[in-house]
Amino acid sequence: MTALTIKKDARLDLKTTQQNKELLVQAALVRGVDMTTFIIEPALKAAREVVMQSQLQAEEQKALYEALAKPSAPTKALKELMALGPIDES
């Protein structure tokens, strides 16, 4: 089986406390992965979810706008209501 090699050509620098770094190192060791993998995989998953959710919201907003932009024909019930005339509030 041939391993797929992906060129890693971007660097991401993070600042944290020594205590946080030690905790990340320890957790990565427990998982049996390097620290980059331990940190980047959940971050990428969260990023995908955020982007997908924002795309869904944009699509939903567009659908709502399109629905409001073209008024529907009045229903039979609305026509009957309008035929009753103005409401007397006195």
Buried (B, 14 or more C-beta within 10 A) or exposed (E): EEEEEEEEEEEEEEEEEEEEEEEBEEEBEEEEEEBEEBBEEEEEEEEEEEEEEEEEEEEEEEEEEEEEEEEEEEEEEEEEEEEEEEEEEE
